[in-house]
Amino acid sequence: MSLSELASAARPQIALADAQYWNEEHIDEVIANKHVQVLIHPTPAHARRPGPGWTGGRYTFMRSVLASEVGEQLYRNENR
């Protein structure tokens, strides 16, 4: 295996995290500079519903991704 093959094999394609890691600047940096897709639940597990300002835009988009079949499966497998 060449060094370039090793480097590309070790690079993650997706990052999964809990709501405590939600930081839009960091999400943008990882996507743009590291070329890694990010799935972070935008609502803390203890919250019954989204807090003020936690709706629309990226928050709604991330919830819809996590509610999809693929998003659900990825996130569920991570939290085992």
Sine and cosine of phi, psi and omega as CSV:
sin_phi,cos_phi,sin_psi,cos_psi,sin_omega,cos_omega
0.00,0.00,0.75,-0.67,0.00,-1.00
-0.98,0.19,0.25,-0.97,0.01,-1.00
-0.88,0.47,-0.65,0.76,0.01,-1.00
-0.92,0.38,-0.59,0.81,0.06,-1.00
-0.92,0.39,-0.64,0.77,0.03,-1.00
-0.91,0.42,-0.69,0.72,-0.01,-1.00
-0.89,0.47,-0.68,0.73,-0.01,-1.00
-0.96,0.30,-0.52,0.86,0.02,-1.00
-0.94,0.34,-0.52,0.86,-0.05,-1.00
-1.00,0.08,-0.19,0.98,-0.05,-1.00
-0.99,0.17,0.82,-0.57,0.03,-1.00
-0.94,0.35,0.47,-0.88,0.03,-1.00
-0.98,-0.18,-0.39,0.92,-0.03,-1.00
-0.56,-0.83,0.61,-0.79,0.05,-1.00
-0.91,-0.42,0.75,-0.66,0.01,-1.00
-0.89,-0.45,0.70,-0.72,-0.02,-1.00
-0.46,-0.89,0.29,-0.96,0.06,-1.00
-0.99,0.11,0.19,-0.98,-0.09,-1.00
-0.83,0.56,-0.50,0.87,-0.04,-1.00
-0.88,0.47,-0.30,0.95,0.00,-1.00
-0.99,-0.12,0.10,1.00,-0.01,-1.00
-0.92,0.40,0.92,-0.40,0.06,-1.00
-0.49,-0.87,0.94,-0.35,-0.15,-0.99
-0.88,0.47,-0.57,0.82,0.04,-1.00
-0.90,0.44,-0.68,0.73,0.01,-1.00
-0.93,0.36,-0.63,0.77,0.04,-1.00
-0.86,0.51,-0.75,0.67,0.01,-1.00
-0.86,0.51,-0.66,0.75,-0.01,-1.00
-0.90,0.44,-0.70,0.71,-0.02,-1.00
-0.90,0.43,-0.68,0.73,0.00,-1.00
-0.92,0.39,-0.74,0.67,-0.09,-1.00
-0.97,0.26,-0.70,0.71,-0.14,-0.99
-1.00,-0.07,-0.50,0.86,-0.04,-1.00
-0.98,-0.22,-0.21,0.98,0.00,-1.00
0.85,0.53,0.67,0.75,0.02,-1.00
-0.89,-0.46,0.78,-0.63,0.07,-1.00
-0.96,0.27,0.51,-0.86,-0.10,-1.00
-0.83,-0.55,0.74,-0.67,0.16,-0.99
-0.84,-0.55,0.95,-0.32,0.02,-1.00
-0.77,-0.64,0.80,-0.60,0.02,-1.00
-0.93,0.38,0.81,-0.59,-0.08,-1.00
-0.98,0.18,-0.18,0.98,-0.02,-1.00
-0.89,-0.46,0.80,-0.60,0.04,-1.00
-0.84,0.54,0.53,-0.85,-0.05,-1.00
-0.86,0.51,-0.53,0.85,-0.05,-1.00
-0.98,0.19,-0.23,0.97,-0.02,-1.00
-0.99,0.15,0.69,-0.72,0.04,-1.00
-0.97,0.22,-0.51,0.86,0.01,-1.00
-0.47,-0.88,0.25,-0.97,-0.02,-1.00
-0.87,0.50,0.60,-0.80,0.05,-1.00
-0.98,0.22,0.06,-1.00,0.01,-1.00
-0.85,0.52,0.76,-0.65,0.01,-1.00
0.99,0.11,-0.03,1.00,-0.04,-1.00
-0.99,-0.12,0.53,0.85,0.03,-1.00
-0.74,-0.67,0.28,-0.96,0.01,-1.00
0.98,0.20,0.14,-0.99,0.09,-1.00
0.73,0.68,-0.78,-0.63,-0.07,-1.00
-0.90,0.43,-0.56,0.83,0.00,-1.00
-0.88,0.47,-0.75,0.67,0.00,-1.00
-0.92,0.40,-0.66,0.76,0.03,-1.00
-0.86,0.50,-0.73,0.68,-0.04,-1.00
-0.90,0.43,-0.64,0.77,0.05,-1.00
-0.88,0.47,-0.64,0.77,0.00,-1.00
-0.93,0.36,-0.60,0.80,0.06,-1.00
-0.90,0.43,-0.71,0.70,-0.01,-1.00
-0.93,0.36,-0.41,0.91,0.04,-1.00
-0.99,0.12,-0.23,0.97,0.03,-1.00
-0.94,0.33,0.31,-0.95,-0.01,-1.00
-0.85,0.53,-0.73,0.69,-0.02,-1.00
-0.93,0.37,-0.71,0.70,0.01,-1.00
-0.87,0.49,-0.69,0.72,0.03,-1.00
-0.87,0.49,-0.71,0.70,-0.02,-1.00
-0.90,0.43,-0.72,0.70,0.01,-1.00
-0.87,0.49,-0.74,0.67,-0.07,-1.00
-0.93,0.37,-0.63,0.78,0.02,-1.00
-0.91,0.42,-0.67,0.74,0.01,-1.00
-0.90,0.44,-0.57,0.82,0.00,-1.00
-0.93,0.36,-0.55,0.83,-0.11,-0.99
-0.99,-0.10,0.44,0.90,0.05,-1.00
-1.00,0.10,0.00,0.00,0.00,0.00
